[in-house]
Amino acid sequence: MKRTISAMVGKGSVNHNSRKFKAANVDGERTDRNIDYCNENIKDVYHKLFDGALERYNAKQTRDDRRIEDYYEKIRSCKQEKPFHELILQIGDKDNMGATTENGELAKQILDEYFRGFQERNTSLRVFSAHLHMDEATPHLHIDFVPFTTGSKRGLDTRVSLKQALAALGFKGGTRGMTEWNQWVQAEKQALAEIMLNHGIEWEQKGTHEKHLSVLDFEKKQRAEEVEQLNTEIESAKKDLLTVEKQLNQTVPKLKNAEKLAQDFPDDLDKILPEAGAFESAKTYREKKAKHVLEKAVRLIKSLHHSLIDLQAENRDLHAKFDRKENSYARVSEHNKKLLKENVELREDSKKLDKLKRAIGERKVSKILSRPQHRRSI
């Protein structure tokens, strides 16, 4: 038996999930067959997760307008993060896994077993509401969770972050076609597929936007997209390097201006400060000659001193910026080389796959590739 797996992003209607109110598609006579795993108040969960971090954060603030009174309300009103996320999972459809059929009971058993291991697999996703529904057309599972990260150096040291929560689980560096969320959902589908297989059901993978690509073709496509993105980053890094070099070159005229100021004083000291005349008093000499020259010299020295300090600071900043850009360029270039090498290896694997298709037939190969991989028990 083969069945599809549907994974959807839910709206997170906790009252609906817990059946505090019932939609038209709900059969109230079957509601007692539902499983309610947990249904905590999300504000209480926020207090448990973040109150300690919030207290530490507020203690460091010297301005009242930077203090956070209610972390839940802050997240609820911000655009970067959502207070929580919901995943809905379903096996098959109403025609082959209907809730009132024997297969529906099997789906319930599988989904229940899947959820029992969810929190252990996803330690950075705090589940606060979870319900398995048997009173609609097809059995399905709602899981609502708060994604969080610890040890953060920005904002609260423990804070809401879907991206960092998924990164802690090993899902990071996503692309437009395969985001961190998509990678995680695919892994959860795989976990569900393994449980299904233990109950005699194979995962029927169909309807995806990559359905016409073989596994290796899909990987090659992903690598090509990554290489293209890295090439764009390399070009950007080159432009940044040129900009910094241009700024460094702009310091040269400033040095030349300082040289020009120095040229106002001839090398001959007698021309700078000539001897006093035969009948010239010391006071007259000081006021008419020495004082004027000394004032000019002091202005020059101060000007040169300030120019030197400014140029030294600017030069340090520019060199530091240049070094950062150069290091970034080197890292991106090295990553690009690795991806290009991997792409060559994938092409070789693709050739081997084509030979295998010709040898045993494309249908057999496709069947082998569609089978879920089993984890070895340790």
PAVO-349584 format. One record per residue (C-alpha): residue number from 0; x negated, y, z negated; residue in one letter. Coordinates in nm, 2 decimals. Example, Ala and Ser with C-alpha at 12.3 -4.5 7.8 and 13.67 -1.06 7.14 Angstrom:
2
<rec k="0" X="-1.23" Y="-0.45" Z="-0.78" r="a"/>
<rec k="1" X="-1.37" Y="-0.11" Z="-0.71" r="s"/>
//
This chain:
378
<rec k="0" X="0.00" Y="0.00" Z="0.00" r="m"/>
<rec k="1" X="-0.12" Y="0.35" Z="0.09" r="k"/>
<rec k="2" X="0.00" Y="0.68" Z="-0.05" r="r"/>
<rec k="3" X="-0.10" Y="1.04" Z="-0.01" r="t"/>
<rec k="4" X="-0.21" Y="1.27" Z="-0.30" r="i"/>
<rec k="5" X="-0.06" Y="1.62" Z="-0.32" r="s"/>
<rec k="6" X="-0.24" Y="1.88" Z="-0.53" r="a"/>
<rec k="7" X="-0.07" Y="2.22" Z="-0.55" r="m"/>
<rec k="8" X="-0.14" Y="2.55" Z="-0.74" r="v"/>
<rec k="9" X="0.16" Y="2.61" Z="-0.96" r="g"/>
<rec k="10" X="0.32" Y="2.94" Z="-1.07" r="k"/>
<rec k="11" X="0.28" Y="2.83" Z="-1.43" r="g"/>
<rec k="12" X="0.64" Y="2.85" Z="-1.54" r="s"/>
<rec k="13" X="0.59" Y="2.70" Z="-1.89" r="v"/>
<rec k="14" X="0.96" Y="2.73" Z="-1.98" r="n"/>
<rec k="15" X="1.06" Y="2.54" Z="-1.67" r="h"/>
<rec k="16" X="0.79" Y="2.28" Z="-1.73" r="n"/>
<rec k="17" X="0.91" Y="2.22" Z="-2.08" r="s"/>
<rec k="18" X="1.27" Y="2.22" Z="-1.97" r="r"/>
<rec k="19" X="1.38" Y="2.52" Z="-2.19" r="k"/>
<rec k="20" X="1.57" Y="2.60" Z="-1.88" r="f"/>
<rec k="21" X="1.66" Y="2.36" Z="-1.59" r="k"/>
<rec k="22" X="1.66" Y="2.44" Z="-1.22" r="a"/>
<rec k="23" X="1.92" Y="2.30" Z="-0.98" r="a"/>
<rec k="24" X="1.70" Y="2.02" Z="-0.86" r="n"/>
<rec k="25" X="1.66" Y="1.88" Z="-1.21" r="v"/>
<rec k="26" X="1.87" Y="1.57" Z="-1.31" r="d"/>
<rec k="27" X="1.94" Y="1.63" Z="-1.68" r="g"/>
<rec k="28" X="2.03" Y="1.26" Z="-1.73" r="e"/>
<rec k="29" X="1.68" Y="1.16" Z="-1.66" r="r"/>
<rec k="30" X="1.50" Y="1.43" Z="-1.86" r="t"/>
<rec k="31" X="1.44" Y="1.20" Z="-2.15" r="d"/>
<rec k="32" X="1.21" Y="1.00" Z="-1.92" r="r"/>
<rec k="33" X="0.97" Y="1.29" Z="-1.89" r="n"/>
<rec k="34" X="0.64" Y="1.30" Z="-2.09" r="i"/>
<rec k="35" X="0.56" Y="1.62" Z="-2.28" r="d"/>
<rec k="36" X="0.19" Y="1.60" Z="-2.37" r="y"/>
<rec k="37" X="0.15" Y="1.94" Z="-2.52" r="c"/>
<rec k="38" X="0.32" Y="2.28" Z="-2.51" r="n"/>
<rec k="39" X="0.12" Y="2.53" Z="-2.72" r="e"/>
<rec k="40" X="0.18" Y="2.90" Z="-2.73" r="n"/>
<rec k="41" X="-0.08" Y="3.06" Z="-2.50" r="i"/>
<rec k="42" X="-0.14" Y="3.35" Z="-2.73" r="k"/>
<rec k="43" X="-0.22" Y="3.11" Z="-3.01" r="d"/>
<rec k="44" X="-0.47" Y="2.93" Z="-2.78" r="v"/>
<rec k="45" X="-0.63" Y="3.27" Z="-2.70" r="y"/>
<rec k="46" X="-0.67" Y="3.33" Z="-3.07" r="h"/>
<rec k="47" X="-0.84" Y="2.99" Z="-3.12" r="k"/>
<rec k="48" X="-1.07" Y="3.03" Z="-2.82" r="l"/>
<rec k="49" X="-1.17" Y="3.40" Z="-2.83" r="f"/>
<rec k="50" X="-1.11" Y="3.56" Z="-3.17" r="d"/>
<rec k="51" X="-1.46" Y="3.49" Z="-3.29" r="g"/>
<rec k="52" X="-1.62" Y="3.63" Z="-2.97" r="a"/>
<rec k="53" X="-1.38" Y="3.93" Z="-2.98" r="l"/>
<rec k="54" X="-1.49" Y="4.02" Z="-3.34" r="e"/>
<rec k="55" X="-1.86" Y="4.00" Z="-3.24" r="r"/>
<rec k="56" X="-1.80" Y="4.21" Z="-2.93" r="y"/>
<rec k="57" X="-1.60" Y="4.48" Z="-3.11" r="n"/>
<rec k="58" X="-1.87" Y="4.50" Z="-3.39" r="a"/>
<rec k="59" X="-2.13" Y="4.61" Z="-3.13" r="k"/>
<rec k="60" X="-1.92" Y="4.89" Z="-2.99" r="q"/>
<rec k="61" X="-1.99" Y="5.25" Z="-3.10" r="t"/>
<rec k="62" X="-1.70" Y="5.40" Z="-2.91" r="r"/>
<rec k="63" X="-1.34" Y="5.33" Z="-2.99" r="d"/>
<rec k="64" X="-1.23" Y="5.33" Z="-2.63" r="d"/>
<rec k="65" X="-1.45" Y="5.03" Z="-2.56" r="r"/>
<rec k="66" X="-1.30" Y="4.81" Z="-2.83" r="r"/>
<rec k="67" X="-1.05" Y="4.54" Z="-2.73" r="i"/>
<rec k="68" X="-0.75" Y="4.51" Z="-2.95" r="e"/>
<rec k="69" X="-0.57" Y="4.22" Z="-2.77" r="d"/>
<rec k="70" X="-0.78" Y="4.00" Z="-2.55" r="y"/>
<rec k="71" X="-0.48" Y="3.82" Z="-2.40" r="y"/>
<rec k="72" X="-0.32" Y="4.14" Z="-2.29" r="e"/>
<rec k="73" X="-0.65" Y="4.27" Z="-2.15" r="k"/>
<rec k="74" X="-0.68" Y="3.96" Z="-1.93" r="i"/>
<rec k="75" X="-0.31" Y="3.96" Z="-1.84" r="r"/>
<rec k="76" X="-0.34" Y="4.32" Z="-1.70" r="s"/>
<rec k="77" X="-0.68" Y="4.28" Z="-1.52" r="c"/>
<rec k="78" X="-0.72" Y="4.19" Z="-1.16" r="k"/>
<rec k="79" X="-1.03" Y="3.98" Z="-1.18" r="q"/>
<rec k="80" X="-0.89" Y="3.69" Z="-1.39" r="e"/>
<rec k="81" X="-0.56" Y="3.52" Z="-1.46" r="k"/>
<rec k="82" X="-0.46" Y="3.43" Z="-1.82" r="p"/>
<rec k="83" X="-0.42" Y="3.06" Z="-1.71" r="f"/>
<rec k="84" X="-0.40" Y="2.84" Z="-1.41" r="h"/>
<rec k="85" X="-0.18" Y="2.55" Z="-1.32" r="e"/>
<rec k="86" X="-0.24" Y="2.23" Z="-1.12" r="l"/>
<rec k="87" X="0.04" Y="2.01" Z="-1.00" r="i"/>
<rec k="88" X="-0.03" Y="1.65" Z="-0.88" r="l"/>
<rec k="89" X="0.20" Y="1.41" Z="-0.70" r="q"/>
<rec k="90" X="0.15" Y="1.06" Z="-0.55" r="i"/>
<rec k="91" X="0.34" Y="1.00" Z="-0.22" r="g"/>
<rec k="92" X="0.68" Y="1.16" Z="-0.17" r="d"/>
<rec k="93" X="1.05" Y="1.10" Z="-0.25" r="k"/>
<rec k="94" X="1.09" Y="0.85" Z="0.03" r="d"/>
<rec k="95" X="0.81" Y="0.61" Z="-0.08" r="n"/>
<rec k="96" X="0.76" Y="0.70" Z="-0.45" r="m"/>
<rec k="97" X="1.11" Y="0.82" Z="-0.56" r="g"/>
<rec k="98" X="1.15" Y="0.88" Z="-0.93" r="a"/>
<rec k="99" X="1.44" Y="0.63" Z="-0.96" r="t"/>
<rec k="100" X="1.26" Y="0.34" Z="-0.79" r="t"/>
<rec k="101" X="1.01" Y="0.08" Z="-0.91" r="e"/>
<rec k="102" X="0.74" Y="0.27" Z="-0.72" r="n"/>
<rec k="103" X="0.84" Y="0.58" Z="-0.91" r="g"/>
<rec k="104" X="0.77" Y="0.40" Z="-1.24" r="e"/>
<rec k="105" X="0.43" Y="0.30" Z="-1.10" r="l"/>
<rec k="106" X="0.35" Y="0.66" Z="-1.01" r="a"/>
<rec k="107" X="0.45" Y="0.76" Z="-1.37" r="k"/>
<rec k="108" X="0.21" Y="0.50" Z="-1.51" r="q"/>
<rec k="109" X="-0.08" Y="0.62" Z="-1.28" r="i"/>
<rec k="110" X="-0.03" Y="0.99" Z="-1.35" r="l"/>
<rec k="111" X="-0.01" Y="0.92" Z="-1.73" r="d"/>
<rec k="112" X="-0.34" Y="0.74" Z="-1.71" r="e"/>
<rec k="113" X="-0.49" Y="1.01" Z="-1.50" r="y"/>
<rec k="114" X="-0.39" Y="1.29" Z="-1.75" r="f"/>
<rec k="115" X="-0.53" Y="1.09" Z="-2.05" r="r"/>
<rec k="116" X="-0.88" Y="1.15" Z="-1.91" r="g"/>
<rec k="117" X="-0.83" Y="1.51" Z="-1.78" r="f"/>
<rec k="118" X="-0.95" Y="1.71" Z="-2.08" r="q"/>
<rec k="119" X="-1.26" Y="1.48" Z="-2.13" r="e"/>
<rec k="120" X="-1.36" Y="1.54" Z="-1.76" r="r"/>
<rec k="121" X="-1.29" Y="1.91" Z="-1.78" r="n"/>
<rec k="122" X="-1.43" Y="2.04" Z="-2.11" r="t"/>
<rec k="123" X="-1.43" Y="2.40" Z="-2.00" r="s"/>
<rec k="124" X="-1.06" Y="2.40" Z="-1.90" r="l"/>
<rec k="125" X="-0.85" Y="2.43" Z="-2.22" r="r"/>
<rec k="126" X="-0.52" Y="2.25" Z="-2.16" r="v"/>
<rec k="127" X="-0.23" Y="2.41" Z="-2.35" r="f"/>
<rec k="128" X="0.07" Y="2.28" Z="-2.16" r="s"/>
<rec k="129" X="0.11" Y="1.95" Z="-1.97" r="a"/>
<rec k="130" X="0.43" Y="1.77" Z="-1.86" r="h"/>
<rec k="131" X="0.50" Y="1.47" Z="-1.64" r="l"/>
<rec k="132" X="0.84" Y="1.51" Z="-1.48" r="h"/>
<rec k="133" X="1.06" Y="1.21" Z="-1.39" r="m"/>
<rec k="134" X="1.39" Y="1.41" Z="-1.36" r="d"/>
<rec k="135" X="1.32" Y="1.54" Z="-1.01" r="e"/>
<rec k="136" X="1.30" Y="1.36" Z="-0.67" r="a"/>
<rec k="137" X="0.94" Y="1.25" Z="-0.71" r="t"/>
<rec k="138" X="0.72" Y="1.20" Z="-1.03" r="p"/>
<rec k="139" X="0.47" Y="1.48" Z="-1.06" r="h"/>
<rec k="140" X="0.24" Y="1.62" Z="-1.32" r="l"/>
<rec k="141" X="0.20" Y="1.99" Z="-1.44" r="h"/>
<rec k="142" X="-0.12" Y="2.08" Z="-1.61" r="i"/>
<rec k="143" X="-0.17" Y="2.44" Z="-1.74" r="d"/>
<rec k="144" X="-0.51" Y="2.54" Z="-1.87" r="f"/>
<rec k="145" X="-0.73" Y="2.84" Z="-1.97" r="v"/>
<rec k="146" X="-1.07" Y="2.84" Z="-1.80" r="p"/>
<rec k="147" X="-1.35" Y="2.97" Z="-2.03" r="f"/>
<rec k="148" X="-1.72" Y="3.01" Z="-2.04" r="t"/>
<rec k="149" X="-1.96" Y="3.03" Z="-2.34" r="t"/>
<rec k="150" X="-2.29" Y="3.21" Z="-2.39" r="g"/>
<rec k="151" X="-2.20" Y="3.49" Z="-2.16" r="s"/>
<rec k="152" X="-2.42" Y="3.80" Z="-2.16" r="k"/>
<rec k="153" X="-2.15" Y="4.03" Z="-2.02" r="r"/>
<rec k="154" X="-1.85" Y="4.12" Z="-2.23" r="g"/>
<rec k="155" X="-1.74" Y="3.86" Z="-2.48" r="l"/>
<rec k="156" X="-1.99" Y="3.58" Z="-2.53" r="d"/>
<rec k="157" X="-1.70" Y="3.34" Z="-2.49" r="t"/>
<rec k="158" X="-1.46" Y="3.47" Z="-2.23" r="r"/>
<rec k="159" X="-1.21" Y="3.38" Z="-1.96" r="v"/>
<rec k="160" X="-1.38" Y="3.29" Z="-1.62" r="s"/>
<rec k="161" X="-1.25" Y="3.04" Z="-1.37" r="l"/>
<rec k="162" X="-1.57" Y="3.06" Z="-1.16" r="k"/>
<rec k="163" X="-1.81" Y="3.00" Z="-1.46" r="q"/>
<rec k="164" X="-1.58" Y="2.73" Z="-1.61" r="a"/>
<rec k="165" X="-1.60" Y="2.54" Z="-1.28" r="l"/>
<rec k="166" X="-1.97" Y="2.60" Z="-1.25" r="a"/>
<rec k="167" X="-2.02" Y="2.44" Z="-1.59" r="a"/>
<rec k="168" X="-1.85" Y="2.13" Z="-1.45" r="l"/>
<rec k="169" X="-2.09" Y="2.13" Z="-1.15" r="g"/>
<rec k="170" X="-1.87" Y="2.31" Z="-0.89" r="f"/>
<rec k="171" X="-2.06" Y="2.61" Z="-0.77" r="k"/>
<rec k="172" X="-2.20" Y="2.78" Z="-0.46" r="g"/>
<rec k="173" X="-1.87" Y="2.74" Z="-0.27" r="g"/>
<rec k="174" X="-1.81" Y="2.85" Z="0.09" r="t"/>
<rec k="175" X="-1.51" Y="3.01" Z="0.24" r="r"/>
<rec k="176" X="-1.39" Y="2.67" Z="0.37" r="g"/>
<rec k="177" X="-1.47" Y="2.49" Z="0.05" r="m"/>
<rec k="178" X="-1.45" Y="2.71" Z="-0.25" r="t"/>
<rec k="179" X="-1.54" Y="2.61" Z="-0.61" r="e"/>
<rec k="180" X="-1.17" Y="2.55" Z="-0.67" r="w"/>
<rec k="181" X="-1.13" Y="2.33" Z="-0.36" r="n"/>
<rec k="182" X="-1.43" Y="2.13" Z="-0.46" r="q"/>
<rec k="183" X="-1.29" Y="2.07" Z="-0.81" r="w"/>
<rec k="184" X="-0.94" Y="1.98" Z="-0.68" r="v"/>
<rec k="185" X="-1.10" Y="1.73" Z="-0.44" r="q"/>
<rec k="186" X="-1.29" Y="1.57" Z="-0.73" r="a"/>
<rec k="187" X="-0.97" Y="1.55" Z="-0.93" r="e"/>
<rec k="188" X="-0.80" Y="1.38" Z="-0.64" r="k"/>
<rec k="189" X="-1.08" Y="1.13" Z="-0.62" r="q"/>
<rec k="190" X="-1.04" Y="1.06" Z="-1.00" r="a"/>
<rec k="191" X="-0.67" Y="1.00" Z="-0.94" r="l"/>
<rec k="192" X="-0.74" Y="0.78" Z="-0.63" r="a"/>
<rec k="193" X="-0.97" Y="0.55" Z="-0.83" r="e"/>
<rec k="194" X="-0.68" Y="0.49" Z="-1.08" r="i"/>
<rec k="195" X="-0.44" Y="0.44" Z="-0.79" r="m"/>
<rec k="196" X="-0.68" Y="0.18" Z="-0.65" r="l"/>
<rec k="197" X="-0.68" Y="-0.01" Z="-0.98" r="n"/>
<rec k="198" X="-0.31" Y="-0.04" Z="-0.94" r="h"/>
<rec k="199" X="-0.33" Y="-0.16" Z="-0.58" r="g"/>
<rec k="200" X="-0.26" Y="0.17" Z="-0.40" r="i"/>
<rec k="201" X="-0.51" Y="0.32" Z="-0.15" r="e"/>
<rec k="202" X="-0.54" Y="0.69" Z="-0.10" r="w"/>
<rec k="203" X="-0.41" Y="0.79" Z="0.24" r="e"/>
<rec k="204" X="-0.59" Y="1.11" Z="0.34" r="q"/>
<rec k="205" X="-0.41" Y="1.30" Z="0.60" r="k"/>
<rec k="206" X="-0.28" Y="1.64" Z="0.69" r="g"/>
<rec k="207" X="-0.60" Y="1.82" Z="0.60" r="t"/>
<rec k="208" X="-0.73" Y="2.09" Z="0.83" r="h"/>
<rec k="209" X="-1.04" Y="1.87" Z="0.88" r="e"/>
<rec k="210" X="-0.85" Y="1.56" Z="0.98" r="k"/>
<rec k="211" X="-1.01" Y="1.53" Z="1.33" r="h"/>
<rec k="212" X="-1.36" Y="1.54" Z="1.19" r="l"/>
<rec k="213" X="-1.56" Y="1.24" Z="1.07" r="s"/>
<rec k="214" X="-1.72" Y="1.27" Z="0.73" r="v"/>
<rec k="215" X="-2.06" Y="1.35" Z="0.88" r="l"/>
<rec k="216" X="-1.92" Y="1.60" Z="1.13" r="d"/>
<rec k="217" X="-1.75" Y="1.78" Z="0.84" r="f"/>
<rec k="218" X="-2.08" Y="1.80" Z="0.65" r="e"/>
<rec k="219" X="-2.26" Y="1.93" Z="0.95" r="k"/>
<rec k="220" X="-2.00" Y="2.20" Z="1.00" r="k"/>
<rec k="221" X="-2.04" Y="2.30" Z="0.63" r="q"/>
<rec k="222" X="-2.42" Y="2.32" Z="0.66" r="r"/>
<rec k="223" X="-2.39" Y="2.52" Z="0.98" r="a"/>
<rec k="224" X="-2.17" Y="2.78" Z="0.81" r="e"/>
<rec k="225" X="-2.42" Y="2.80" Z="0.52" r="e"/>
<rec k="226" X="-2.71" Y="2.85" Z="0.75" r="v"/>
<rec k="227" X="-2.52" Y="3.12" Z="0.93" r="e"/>
<rec k="228" X="-2.45" Y="3.30" Z="0.60" r="q"/>
<rec k="229" X="-2.81" Y="3.27" Z="0.50" r="l"/>
<rec k="230" X="-2.93" Y="3.42" Z="0.82" r="n"/>
<rec k="231" X="-2.70" Y="3.72" Z="0.76" r="t"/>
<rec k="232" X="-2.86" Y="3.75" Z="0.41" r="e"/>
<rec k="233" X="-3.21" Y="3.73" Z="0.56" r="i"/>
<rec k="234" X="-3.13" Y="4.01" Z="0.80" r="e"/>
<rec k="235" X="-2.99" Y="4.22" Z="0.52" r="s"/>
<rec k="236" X="-3.31" Y="4.15" Z="0.31" r="a"/>
<rec k="237" X="-3.53" Y="4.26" Z="0.60" r="k"/>
<rec k="238" X="-3.34" Y="4.59" Z="0.63" r="k"/>
<rec k="239" X="-3.38" Y="4.65" Z="0.26" r="d"/>
<rec k="240" X="-3.75" Y="4.59" Z="0.28" r="l"/>
<rec k="241" X="-3.78" Y="4.84" Z="0.57" r="l"/>
<rec k="242" X="-3.58" Y="5.10" Z="0.36" r="t"/>
<rec k="243" X="-3.82" Y="5.06" Z="0.06" r="v"/>
<rec k="244" X="-4.12" Y="5.09" Z="0.29" r="e"/>
<rec k="245" X="-3.97" Y="5.41" Z="0.44" r="k"/>
<rec k="246" X="-3.93" Y="5.55" Z="0.09" r="q"/>
<rec k="247" X="-4.29" Y="5.46" Z="0.00" r="l"/>
<rec k="248" X="-4.41" Y="5.64" Z="0.31" r="n"/>
<rec k="249" X="-4.21" Y="5.95" Z="0.21" r="q"/>
<rec k="250" X="-4.44" Y="5.99" Z="-0.09" r="t"/>
<rec k="251" X="-4.73" Y="6.07" Z="0.14" r="v"/>
<rec k="252" X="-4.62" Y="6.43" Z="0.23" r="p"/>
<rec k="253" X="-4.58" Y="6.51" Z="-0.14" r="k"/>
<rec k="254" X="-4.94" Y="6.42" Z="-0.20" r="l"/>
<rec k="255" X="-5.04" Y="6.63" Z="0.10" r="k"/>
<rec k="256" X="-4.85" Y="6.93" Z="-0.05" r="n"/>
<rec k="257" X="-5.05" Y="6.89" Z="-0.37" r="a"/>
<rec k="258" X="-5.37" Y="6.89" Z="-0.16" r="e"/>
<rec k="259" X="-5.25" Y="7.21" Z="0.01" r="k"/>
<rec k="260" X="-5.21" Y="7.38" Z="-0.33" r="l"/>
<rec k="261" X="-5.56" Y="7.28" Z="-0.43" r="a"/>
<rec k="262" X="-5.70" Y="7.43" Z="-0.11" r="q"/>
<rec k="263" X="-5.60" Y="7.77" Z="-0.23" r="d"/>
<rec k="264" X="-5.91" Y="7.75" Z="-0.44" r="f"/>
<rec k="265" X="-6.24" Y="7.77" Z="-0.25" r="p"/>
<rec k="266" X="-6.53" Y="7.54" Z="-0.34" r="d"/>
<rec k="267" X="-6.75" Y="7.84" Z="-0.42" r="d"/>
<rec k="268" X="-6.70" Y="7.93" Z="-0.78" r="l"/>
<rec k="269" X="-6.83" Y="8.28" Z="-0.72" r="d"/>
<rec k="270" X="-6.55" Y="8.34" Z="-0.47" r="k"/>
<rec k="271" X="-6.30" Y="8.22" Z="-0.73" r="i"/>
<rec k="272" X="-6.43" Y="8.44" Z="-1.01" r="l"/>
<rec k="273" X="-6.69" Y="8.69" Z="-0.90" r="p"/>
<rec k="274" X="-6.93" Y="8.86" Z="-1.14" r="e"/>
<rec k="275" X="-6.82" Y="9.19" Z="-1.31" r="a"/>
<rec k="276" X="-6.92" Y="9.52" Z="-1.15" r="g"/>
<rec k="277" X="-7.20" Y="9.73" Z="-1.29" r="a"/>
<rec k="278" X="-6.97" Y="9.97" Z="-1.47" r="f"/>
<rec k="279" X="-6.68" Y="9.74" Z="-1.52" r="e"/>
<rec k="280" X="-6.57" Y="9.69" Z="-1.88" r="s"/>
<rec k="281" X="-6.48" Y="9.34" Z="-2.02" r="a"/>
<rec k="282" X="-6.12" Y="9.44" Z="-2.07" r="k"/>
<rec k="283" X="-6.09" Y="9.57" Z="-1.71" r="t"/>
<rec k="284" X="-6.26" Y="9.25" Z="-1.58" r="y"/>
<rec k="285" X="-6.02" Y="9.03" Z="-1.78" r="r"/>
<rec k="286" X="-5.71" Y="9.21" Z="-1.67" r="e"/>
<rec k="287" X="-5.79" Y="9.26" Z="-1.30" r="k"/>
<rec k="288" X="-5.99" Y="8.95" Z="-1.21" r="k"/>
<rec k="289" X="-6.02" Y="8.67" Z="-1.47" r="a"/>
<rec k="290" X="-5.66" Y="8.67" Z="-1.60" r="k"/>
<rec k="291" X="-5.52" Y="8.66" Z="-1.25" r="h"/>
<rec k="292" X="-5.74" Y="8.37" Z="-1.15" r="v"/>
<rec k="293" X="-5.67" Y="8.18" Z="-1.47" r="l"/>
<rec k="294" X="-5.29" Y="8.22" Z="-1.44" r="e"/>
<rec k="295" X="-5.31" Y="8.09" Z="-1.08" r="k"/>
<rec k="296" X="-5.53" Y="7.79" Z="-1.20" r="a"/>
<rec k="297" X="-5.29" Y="7.71" Z="-1.48" r="v"/>
<rec k="298" X="-4.99" Y="7.71" Z="-1.24" r="r"/>
<rec k="299" X="-5.18" Y="7.48" Z="-1.01" r="l"/>
<rec k="300" X="-5.28" Y="7.24" Z="-1.28" r="i"/>
<rec k="301" X="-4.92" Y="7.23" Z="-1.42" r="k"/>
<rec k="302" X="-4.78" Y="7.18" Z="-1.07" r="s"/>
<rec k="303" X="-5.03" Y="6.90" Z="-1.00" r="l"/>
<rec k="304" X="-4.96" Y="6.74" Z="-1.33" r="h"/>
<rec k="305" X="-4.59" Y="6.73" Z="-1.28" r="h"/>
<rec k="306" X="-4.63" Y="6.61" Z="-0.92" r="s"/>
<rec k="307" X="-4.86" Y="6.33" Z="-1.04" r="l"/>
<rec k="308" X="-4.61" Y="6.21" Z="-1.31" r="i"/>
<rec k="309" X="-4.32" Y="6.22" Z="-1.07" r="d"/>
<rec k="310" X="-4.51" Y="6.04" Z="-0.80" r="l"/>
<rec k="311" X="-4.64" Y="5.77" Z="-1.04" r="q"/>
<rec k="312" X="-4.28" Y="5.70" Z="-1.17" r="a"/>
<rec k="313" X="-4.14" Y="5.70" Z="-0.82" r="e"/>
<rec k="314" X="-4.42" Y="5.48" Z="-0.70" r="n"/>
<rec k="315" X="-4.36" Y="5.23" Z="-0.98" r="r"/>
<rec k="316" X="-3.99" Y="5.22" Z="-0.91" r="d"/>
<rec k="317" X="-4.04" Y="5.17" Z="-0.54" r="l"/>
<rec k="318" X="-4.29" Y="4.89" Z="-0.58" r="h"/>
<rec k="319" X="-4.07" Y="4.71" Z="-0.83" r="a"/>
<rec k="320" X="-3.78" Y="4.74" Z="-0.59" r="k"/>
<rec k="321" X="-4.00" Y="4.62" Z="-0.31" r="f"/>
<rec k="322" X="-4.12" Y="4.32" Z="-0.51" r="d"/>
<rec k="323" X="-3.76" Y="4.22" Z="-0.60" r="r"/>
<rec k="324" X="-3.65" Y="4.24" Z="-0.24" r="k"/>
<rec k="325" X="-3.95" Y="4.05" Z="-0.13" r="e"/>
<rec k="326" X="-3.88" Y="3.77" Z="-0.38" r="n"/>
<rec k="327" X="-3.52" Y="3.76" Z="-0.28" r="s"/>
<rec k="328" X="-3.62" Y="3.73" Z="0.08" r="y"/>
<rec k="329" X="-3.86" Y="3.44" Z="0.00" r="a"/>
<rec k="330" X="-3.59" Y="3.25" Z="-0.19" r="r"/>
<rec k="331" X="-3.33" Y="3.29" Z="0.08" r="v"/>
<rec k="332" X="-3.59" Y="3.19" Z="0.35" r="s"/>
<rec k="333" X="-3.69" Y="2.88" Z="0.15" r="e"/>
<rec k="334" X="-3.32" Y="2.78" Z="0.10" r="h"/>
<rec k="335" X="-3.26" Y="2.83" Z="0.48" r="n"/>
<rec k="336" X="-3.55" Y="2.59" Z="0.56" r="k"/>
<rec k="337" X="-3.40" Y="2.32" Z="0.33" r="k"/>
<rec k="338" X="-3.06" Y="2.35" Z="0.49" r="l"/>
<rec k="339" X="-3.21" Y="2.34" Z="0.84" r="l"/>
<rec k="340" X="-3.40" Y="2.02" Z="0.75" r="k"/>
<rec k="341" X="-3.08" Y="1.87" Z="0.60" r="e"/>
<rec k="342" X="-2.89" Y="1.96" Z="0.92" r="n"/>
<rec k="343" X="-3.15" Y="1.76" Z="1.12" r="v"/>
<rec k="344" X="-3.11" Y="1.46" Z="0.89" r="e"/>
<rec k="345" X="-2.73" Y="1.49" Z="0.93" r="l"/>
<rec k="346" X="-2.76" Y="1.49" Z="1.31" r="r"/>
<rec k="347" X="-2.97" Y="1.17" Z="1.28" r="e"/>
<rec k="348" X="-2.70" Y="1.02" Z="1.06" r="d"/>
<rec k="349" X="-2.44" Y="1.12" Z="1.31" r="s"/>
<rec k="350" X="-2.62" Y="0.94" Z="1.59" r="k"/>
<rec k="351" X="-2.63" Y="0.63" Z="1.38" r="k"/>
<rec k="352" X="-2.26" Y="0.66" Z="1.31" r="l"/>
<rec k="353" X="-2.19" Y="0.69" Z="1.68" r="d"/>
<rec k="354" X="-2.39" Y="0.37" Z="1.74" r="k"/>
<rec k="355" X="-2.20" Y="0.20" Z="1.46" r="l"/>
<rec k="356" X="-1.87" Y="0.30" Z="1.62" r="k"/>
<rec k="357" X="-1.97" Y="0.16" Z="1.96" r="r"/>
<rec k="358" X="-2.08" Y="-0.16" Z="1.79" r="a"/>
<rec k="359" X="-1.78" Y="-0.24" Z="1.56" r="i"/>
<rec k="360" X="-1.52" Y="0.00" Z="1.69" r="g"/>
<rec k="361" X="-1.41" Y="0.34" Z="1.58" r="e"/>
<rec k="362" X="-1.10" Y="0.22" Z="1.40" r="r"/>
<rec k="363" X="-1.30" Y="0.00" Z="1.17" r="k"/>
<rec k="364" X="-1.55" Y="0.28" Z="1.09" r="v"/>
<rec k="365" X="-1.27" Y="0.53" Z="1.02" r="s"/>
<rec k="366" X="-1.11" Y="0.27" Z="0.78" r="k"/>
<rec k="367" X="-1.44" Y="0.22" Z="0.60" r="i"/>
<rec k="368" X="-1.50" Y="0.60" Z="0.56" r="l"/>
<rec k="369" X="-1.14" Y="0.66" Z="0.43" r="s"/>
<rec k="370" X="-1.19" Y="0.42" Z="0.14" r="r"/>
<rec k="371" X="-1.24" Y="0.59" Z="-0.20" r="p"/>
<rec k="372" X="-1.58" Y="0.53" Z="-0.35" r="q"/>
<rec k="373" X="-1.58" Y="0.34" Z="-0.68" r="h"/>
<rec k="374" X="-1.79" Y="0.46" Z="-0.98" r="r"/>
<rec k="375" X="-2.01" Y="0.20" Z="-1.13" r="r"/>
<rec k="376" X="-1.94" Y="0.13" Z="-1.49" r="s"/>
<rec k="377" X="-2.25" Y="0.16" Z="-1.71" r="i"/>
//
